[in-house]
């Protein structure tokens, strides 16, 4: 008798990521390693990341380029395979799904919006075929006329015309192509969208249009977002909660308003100091110093310690854990734990 599927808990988060790890081999070819007597080398792109996302929430991951936030996004949607850890969606562990049909049922409930809209669209397909592909793959509709009508609805929903379905991607501007990507993401009626820097390739004025569209769709359809970005101004506009990543680890998690008004971790403070101060209030900011270490050979202890103004001997030898702070944040910092801020 097959095992019964556990019923989801109503108050449980829609997405649970627990101790997620992903590493990539960056070794030299086998013969070179034998001749030079070198061991295999691994890059820890994601190293023990844990967070939750509630239904209807926007959770953002921010950090410098190479911190692992896009890798987390690709792990969640199944483009990469995790080395360790769990990804639980609506009570179902994605790593424990047995049959392909079961995986398809779960995968239909989330989609991804990529950073470069042109690179993520097939240049040889017309827009109507691009948007209709998820509908056909998941078997949501079988009648061609019904599919065309649904594609027209989706194009209208994202601010385009149904007649645009006859065009090719190269006939649109960057903002219009991103609207097409959003329409494709909505085609299979998902509940959860992973947005991997969806506005970073667009002009500032177009960014605002796309962000407003995403917020309107979230309110209208009850969507849940994982929002990946390095633009802190965009994150402040979009996110309910924010996770700050550095070298594959979360160093701080807090609700958006609290994090931007009162950041705790030294790295978060340095990131926020890069935002231009239009009011010219004369606030003292931490200067971002140093470079991101080589992720193949990260520093021992706290990986941020070579750039941290609060470093001591413990930071150089012992890796901090993500712990609650007195201000309601989660932070991985010995200085915060010891009150040395």
Order of alpha helices (4+ residues) and beta strands (2+ residues): beta-alpha-beta-beta-alpha-beta-beta-alpha-beta-alpha-alpha-alpha-beta-alpha-beta-alpha-beta-beta-alpha-alpha-alpha-beta-beta-alpha
